[in-house]
């Protein structure tokens, strides 16, 4: 089976169709007076660059003062405590479905967090026990106990176990939730860290097992070993007993690359069929090399925008992200899933590819996994999912018998047989877990969640809005059937709009309990930049076309207002990371449409994003501010440069994390500081732990949720005089 490719992109994750066209009001000019005036167009003209000193005394004093103000206001609201208690009960609930992972011996692993295990435990049981109402778990590693014993703030970031025995594992531990991890060798039989075993000090990057005494390591090896993006530039072959300095370098990328990494292709018995090296030239562009027995490398003839998706029946599965004329002369299309017999293709790259899937215009492949003998694919049509099983003998397919018009997720697959877990959920359908046999097509629901909120009277509609260039943008609306069409409904519009990340229907207990149950409307926009309709949907909003995603989001807001679902006093927006940039663009371009904005761990200063932490890795998505032509289109929408006085900005809630080592907290800090300078009220909160996910533990997650929904209540549900 495949050991997953850690691509550059990975470094960073209904009913009733109605079509409506409406006249668009012109958006505010992106080339604002603020941008034209030269504010923050260089380090010298940025008065808040000192806020980029992550833990500098002056910056942290600023953070502390703003936290006190924002927490005082929001936690002082009489509704905060109820929202907090509800959120905490949900995130610490023990009746969640334990996410299962097959081991090669047929046992099931799970990582679990609850009120007693805030940091979490890695645990194991049998498949039969897992299927029961009360599985009997054995603890493999207790992160809470480890943190206490070592007086450390450990956050578990996963494990990589040596195939095929899976006894020895590399455990990744993060200090406070950062992307950078310490890697330590762990014995799952003895349930202890290996004495004198492998230890890799804190760094971004990772390691891949070759055998018990050999690793391929890609990480920070010291000066000159990282790319401009802050990720590994070199790969070393580490033998047990060697220091990192003694390990020879076997591959080097360029400083301007995003990253390099290595992985193995193993068959269903755990035997290595190929060892591969991935050079991430850009966020989306990769070069793939085979590591030969003599230590040399051979570049594989694959397009730069493609992913290795599996190995099944001896056939290599590749997903294409661009049109490509193969060495065989075949004209292949972006979105195609193709295959070759691996060893035959390695010997002859001109071997014709087998076309496994060619999605239609409104279809997208969302997930691929392989059992011992079958390929299992989550295929979506108009943002509704089904699971298909493909036989590698002839690529004939069958659809698994699962609920329709929902989100389906392909989970862990067995390497012993053809069992695979599949998750099913909808906005109003609590998550359920199914066990399928990909060989026979049999399916059985083995776990389901009770409803976490009262969905009585709620319904889901899917509508479409016409964007500025005429493209129809689908979006989902979750609302009460009895909701009036008079614009009075408090409405939360969520968006992301980048990195080929699809926003699929899912069951959110916190959205349901803290918003829908209290009369709110929840809207999810499937804008360009995402992956809802495959790579082309994403590519349509890349770089100089980024404005199209912003126009899509604005079109959805306008459509909501035109339909009478909501109106400006009752419309709020929410998004995080790239979605935080999305919210910033909406705030600076169409503030007249909204009355609230929750801006989570955002990108905001797009003229400096490439100089902060992992930002250089996202140049392929946004463009390069150091190239004048590209800088021009970035500056046109960069929220930090486009904030200006005299605009109808609502009071916004911006939050970030000091420990975020992916998106620099300086983005959020500077956004708040600039808005305050211009005279606007701002709520700002910075979690001093938590990493990019903004929650180092469940209690902090509950606090963040309660702060967000208290703010939204004040802005969208209260009468204006109370805000």
N, C-alpha and C positions, 0 to 999 in steps of 0.2 A: 504494500500500500504506500501511498505518497506520504512523506513527511512534509507538512505544508510549506509552501514557498512564502517566505516573509518578504513580500514585495515592498518596493518603496511606498506604494499606495497604502499598504497595510499599516505603515507606521503612523500613523496617526491615532463606528463602529468610532356590506352596503347593498344598497338596493336603490333602484329607480334612477336611471341615467337620464339627466336632463341637459340639454345644450342651450346655452343662452349667449346671444351676442348683444353687445351694448356699445354705445358711443363712449370713447375714452376721453376723459379730460386730460389735457397735456400735463405731464409731470413737471415739477419744478426743475428748472435748469440745473443740470449736474455741475456745470462750470460756475460755481457760486462765487460771490464776491470774496468770501473767506478764502477760497482756494486761490483766486486771482491775486489776492493781497499778499500772498507769499507766506502765510502763517504755516510754520512747521514744515516748510519745504526743504529745510536743511537743519543740521544739528544746531547751527547758530541761531536759527529763528524759532526753535522749539523751546519755549520757556519751561516745559515740564519734563525735559529729558531726564532730570534727576530722579523722577519716579520710576525709571527703568532699573535703578539700583535695587535689586529685588529685596535684599535684607539690609539696605543702608539705614542708618539711624533716622535720618530725616524722612525718608520714604516710609519707614515703619511707624514713625510718630504720626504721619499723615494718615496712614491706614487705621491706626488705633483710634484717632479722633473721629474719623468717618464711621468706623464700626460702632463706636459708642452712640453716635447720633442716630444712625439708621436702625440699630438694634433697639435703641430706646423708643423710637417712634413705632416701629412695627411690632416689637414684642410687647409694647405698652397698649396696643390695640386690644380691646376686650375679646376679639374673635381669634387672636393668635393662639392662645393656649389650646382651645378646642381643635383648631386645625393641626397644631403640633402633635397633640395626643393621637388624633386620627392617623396622621402620617406615620408616627412612630409605631403605632399598632400594626399598620400595614407592612412597613418595611421589616419589622421584627417578627412578623407572623410566622408561625411554624407550619401552617397549612399551605405553604407554597409547594410547588412541584419541585422536588430536588432534580436539578439538571443532571442527566445520566451520561456517563462516558464509558463505552465498552473498553475493557482490557482484552489482551489477546487470549487470556485463559477463560474468557466468558464472564468474569466478574464485572461489577459496575462500580465506578468511582464517582464521587460528587464532592464539590466544595460548598460548604454550608455556612451561612451566617445567620444568627438570630440574637435575641436579647442576652443569652448566656454565652454566645460565641460571636462577639462583636467583630473581631478580626477574622474569625472563621476557622473551620476545621476541614481538612482533607480526609475523607472517609471512604469506606469500601463495603460492599455487600455482594451477595449472589444475585443473579437475575431473578430467580424465583422469589427471593426475599424482597427484592426491589418492587416486584409486581404486587406484593401484599400491601395491606392497608398500613401496617406498622413494620417497615423494614428493620432488620437488625444490623446496625452499622458497627464496623470496627474503625477506630480512629487511626489514620496513618500519620498525620501531623497536625498538631494543635497550634495555630499561629498565636492565639492569645497566651497560651502557656509559654511558648517560645519567647514572645515579647517580654513577658514578665520575668522569665529566667535571665534574659540577656539585657534587661532594662532598655529595650529598643522599641522603636515605633514602626514595627514591621507591617507591611501590607503585602499579602500574597499576590504574586503576579504570574503564577503558573509553574508547570513542571514539564520536563522533557525526559522520558524514560528510555533506556537503552533497549532496543529490540533485539531478539524477540522475547527475552525473559522478562523484561520490564521490572527487574528488581532494583536496579540502580537508576536514580533519577537526578537530574540537575534542577534544583529548586531556585526559582527567582524570587528574591525578596527586595521590596522597595522601602526606602526610608520615607515614610509619610505619604506614599502614593505617587512619587515621582516616576517618570518613565525609566530613569536610570535604576539598575538593579544590581544587587550582589548575588552571585550564583554559587551555590554550595551543593556538594554531592550528598545524596541521601539514600540510605538503605531501607527500602520499604518492608523488608522481612524483619530486620532487627529493630526497625522503627527508630532510627537514630542517624545523625549525620556521620558520615564515614570518617573515622579517625585518620588524620593525615591525607584525607581525600581531596578532591578537586575543589578549589575555592578561587573564584574570579572576583576581584574587588569591584566596587560600584562603578558602573558605566552603562551607557546605552549600548545596545548590541546584544549578542547572544553567542551560543555555541551549539554545535551539532555533533552527536555521537557518530563515530565511525566504528569503533569497537570498544571493549572494556577499558583499554588503555590509550585510546586515541580520540582526540576531538579536533574539529575545525572551529576556530575561535575568531570571531569578528567583533571588535570592541575598541575601546580607547587604549592604545598601547603607549601613549606618550606623545610628545611633540611630533607633529606632522602626520599622525595616524588617523586623523578625523577629516571628514569632508567639511565644506563650508556650512553644511546643514547640521553639523554636530554629530553625525553618525559615523560608523566604521568605514574606513577607506581601504583597509588591508585585512587579509585573512591569513591566519597562522595555523600551522599543524602542530598541535600540542600533544606531547607524549606524557604519560603519567610520570611524575617525578621531576619533570622539567619546570623551570620557572617560565613565566611568559616571555621574558627577555631571551631565553634560550630557544624558544620555539621558532622555527624558520618561517619566513613569509612565503606563501605559495601563490598569492594573488594580490595585485594592487590596482585599485581604481584611481580615478583622477580626483583632485581636490574639489573640482566643481561638480562631481557626481553627488547624488543624494546619499547613497549608501552602497555597501556590498554585503552579501550574506551567502551562506552555503546551506544546502539541504541534501537529503538523500531520497532517492526513489527506491522503495522497498516493496517486494511482492507481498502477497497475503500471508506468507510464512515468515516475513520479517527479514528476508535476504535482500541485501543491497543489489539493485540492478543498475544503478548509475548514481554517481555523486556529482552534484551540480553546483555551480557558482553563479549567483545572480549579481550582475552589476547594474545598479539603478542609476542610469545616466541622468534621468529626470524622474519626476514623480510618477509619470506614466510610461516612460520609455526605459526598457531594460535590454541588456545583452545577457544571453545565457551561455554558459560554458560548461563543458564536461571536464571533470578532473580525471586525467588518465592515470594509469597505474604507476607510471614513471614520474609523476608529479607535474607533468606538463598539462596544458589546458587546450581544448578544442572548442571554438565557438560553434554553437548549434545554429542551423539555418531556420530561424524563426523570426517573425516580424517583431519590431521593438515594442509594440503594444499588444502583448499577448501574455496569457498566464497558463502555467501548468496546473491542471485541475484534477488530475488523478492518474492512477495506473490500475487497470483492471483487465483480467484475461490476457496479460502480457502486452496490452495496448496503452500507449501514452495518450492522455486526453488533454487537449489544448483549447483554451477559449480565446478567440480573436477579438481584439478591441479596435481593429482597423481593417480596411480592405487590403487584400494581399494577393499578389501573384506568386504562388508557391514555386519552388524549383522545378516541380513537375509540369508547370505551365497552367495549373488550375487557377481560375479566378475565384478567390474566396472573399467572403463579405464580413464586415464588422458585425460582431454578434454571433458568428458561426461557432459551433463547437465541433472540433474535428479530432481525428484519431489516426495513429499509425501503430503497427506492430513495433514496439520500442527497439528491439535489437536490429530488426531489418532496416528500420529508418536510420538508426545510428550508422549502419554500414553503408546505406545509400540514401542520402537526403533527397534525391529526386523521386523517391517512392511516392506515388499519388496518395493524397490524404483521403480518409473516409469521412464523409460528412455525417455527423451524428445528429446535429440540430441546426436548422436555419430559421431563427425566429422571424415572425411577421412584424409589420410596422408597429403594432401596438402590443407586442410581446417582449418579454425579457427573461433571461435565465438569471435567477436570483441566487441559486445555490446548487452545488454539485458535490456528491460524495460517492464513494464506491464501497460496496460490500465485497465479499470474497469473489463473487461471480457476476455482479450486476453494477450498472451505473444508475444512480438515483438522482433525479433532477427536480428542483422546484422551478416550475415554469409559470410565469404570470402573464395574464392577458387583461389589459386595461386595469391593472393594479389589483387583480384578483388571482389567487394562486391555486395551482394543482400540482400534484407530484406524479411524475412519470418514471417508469423503470425501463431501462434500455439494456438489451441483450447484446454483448459485444460480438457475438457470432455473426450477426447480420444487422445490428442496430434497430431491430424491430422494437416497438415500445408498447407498453400497457399503462393505463392510468390507475393508480391506487384508489380504492374505494374510500374516500375521505369526504368530510363535509365540504360543500362548495361555497363560493363567494366569501371566502375568508382568507386570512394569511396562513400560509403553511411554511414550516421551516424544516429542512432536512437536518437531522441531528447526527449523533454518533452512529457509526456503522460497524458491524461485527466483521472481524477478519477471519473468524472461524467458519461462519456460515453467511447467510444473506439477510440476517436481521438488521433492521435499521429503525431508529427512533424518529418520529415525525411529530412536530408540535403544530397545533391548530389553535387559532385565536381570531377574534374579531373585536371591533370597538365595544360591542355589547355582549360578546361571547367569551366567558371566562376561559382561560387557557386550558387546553387538554393535551395529554400526551398519548400518542399511539405507538404501538409496536407493530411493524410491518415485516412480512417476509417477502423480500424482493423477488425471490425465485418463484413463489407460488401466487403472489398477489394478495395473500391473506393479510387482513388488518384487524387490530383489536385496540379499543381504547383501554388504556391501563391506569391512567390517572386523570383526574379533572379537578379543577379548583371550584370551590363554592363562590358564588357571587360576592364580590367585595363592596359593591354599592348597589343601591336600589335602581334598577334600570326600567322600572315600570313606567310606561308612557314614553320611553325614549325610542328614537329611531335613527337610522343612518341613511343619508341621501348622498349620492354622488352627482355633482354638477360639473359644468365646464365653464370657464371664463375665457373670453377672447383677449389675447395679449396684444400689445401694440403692433406687432407685425402680422397679426391674424392667426397665429398659432393657438389652438384650443388647449387650455391648461386644465386638467382634471383636479378636482378637490373634493374632499369628503366633509360632510357636516353632520355632527352628532348633536341631536337636539330633542326637545320634547315635541311630541306630535301636536300638542296644544299651543306651542309657542306662537305668539302673534306675529304677523308680518307688518309690524308698524315701526320697525327699527329700534325697539326698546330692549332687545335681548342682549345681556352682557356676553360678549363673544371673544374667545381667545383663539387667535389665528397663529398656527405654528408653521415654521418653515426652516429649511436647511439650504437647499439650492446649490450643492457643490459636491465634488469628489465622487461622483457616481453613486452617492448614497441614497438609496430608495427609502421613502417614508411609506411604509406599508401598514395596513390596518392591524391594530394590536390592542390587546386589553390592558389598560392602565388603571389599576385600582386607585392610584392617587388622583389622577385626573377625574375619575368617576366620583370618588368620595368628596374630594375637596373642591370640585368645580361643577360637574354635571348634576350631581344630586342636589346642589344648592341653586339650581336654575340656570347655570351657565351653559353656553353653547361652545362646542369645541370644533375647530376647523383645521384640517391638515391640507396644505397646498403641495401638490406634486409637480413642482416647477422644473423647468429645464435646469441643467446642472446636476440633477439627480440621475438615478439609473433606472427609473420606472419603466422606460421603454428602451433599455439597452444603451450601449456606448454612444450611439448617435444623439440620444437625448441629453447625455452629459456633454458631449463635444459641442453641442449647439450653444452652450453658454461659457465656453472656455475663453480665457484671456480677453481679447478685444471685444468679445461678445458677452462678457459678464453682465452687461446692462440688460440683456434679454431676461436673465433670471430675475433681476430686480423688477423689470416691467411685468413679468409673470406674476410675481407676488402682489404687486400693486393692482394688477387686473383682478386677482381673486378678491382683494379687499373691496374694490369698486363693485364687483359683482354681488358680494354679500350685502352691500348697502343698497344696490339697485333692486335686489330681491326683497328688501324690507326685513332681512334677517337681523340686521343690526344697523347702527349708525355711528358716526364719529364719537359721540360721548360714551359709547358702550363698546367700542372695538379696541382690543389690546392685541399685542403681538409678542411672540416668544421664540427665541432660538439661541443655540449655543455654539461656540467655537466658530466655524464658518457660518453657522446660523446666527451668531452674534454679529458678524460683519453684515449679514443679510438684514438684521434688525437695524443696524446703524445706517445702512443705505436707505431703508424705508423712513427712518427718523429724519434724515437730512433731505430727502427728496419729496416725500409726501407726508409731512407731519400733520397736514390738514385732515388726514383720514383716520387718525388714531388718537386714543386718549390714555394709552399705557404701553410700555415696552419693557419686557424682561429681557435683558441683554446678558447672556450667560457666557462666562470665560471667553470673551470675544477677541477676534482680530478687529483692530480699529484704525491704527495708523498704518495705512497700506504703503506709504512711502518708505517705511522702515521695517516692514514685516520680515524682509529677507535678511535682516541683520540681527534679529532677535531669536535666540534658541533655535528651534527646528525650522524657522521660517524659510530659509533658503530652499528647503525641499519642496516648497509649494510654488516655486516660480513657474513650473509647467502648468499650474492651474490658473494663476493670476497674471503672469508676465513678470518682467524684470524691471524694477524701478530705476536701475542704473542705465537702461537703454532709453534714450529720449522718447522715441516713438511709443514705447510701451508705458513709460512713465506717464505720458499724457493721458492715456485711457484709464490708468489706475488712479491718477490724481482726480480725474473727473468724478469718481464716486467714493474715494477714500473718506470715510465718515469724519475722521479727526480733522482733516483739512477743510471739510465742507460744513462744519458747524459754524453758525454765524448768528449774530444778534437779530432781534426783531422777528423771530419765527414762532409759529404756534406749537413749539415743542411741549409735549406733556412732561410732567415729572416722570423720570425713568428710574428703573431699578437695575443697577449694574452690579454683577458680582463676579468674583474671580477667586483664585487660590494662590497663596504665596508659593506653594510647593509645585505649582504647575510648571513643568520643565518642557512643555511642548508649545503651548501658546503663552507667551510672556505676559505676566500680570500687569506689566507696564501699559499694555493696550487699554485695559479697563480703567486703570488709575488715571491715565492721561485724558481719557474720554470724560471722566467725571470732573477732573480739574478744569478742563477747558469749558465744559458746560457751566460750571459754577462761575468761572471768570466772566462768561457772557451773561450772567444773571439768572440762570435757570435753576430751579430746584432739582436736586439729584439725590437719590438714595444709593449709597455704595456700601457693599459688604465684601470683605475679603476673609475667606477661611484660611487660617494660617497653616492648615494641613490640607491633604486631600488630592493633590495632583490635578490632572486635566479633567478627571471625572467629578471633581469638586466635592468628594466625600470620602474621607479616609476610613470612616466607619458609619454604621447605620444611624447612630444618634445625630451625627452631623448632617447626614442625608435628610433626616426628618426635619431638622431645623431649617435647612435650605428650602425645602418644600413649603413649610409653614410660612416662611418669610415671603416667598413668591406669591402664595395664594392670599395672604393677608394684604399684600400690596395690590393685587388684582381686584380683590374685594373692594378696597377703598377707592380705587380708580374707576371701576366699571359697574359696580353694583350700588354703591352709595350715591345719593343725590349730590350734585356738584357742590352744594354748600358744606357737605360733610367731608369732602376730599381734602 
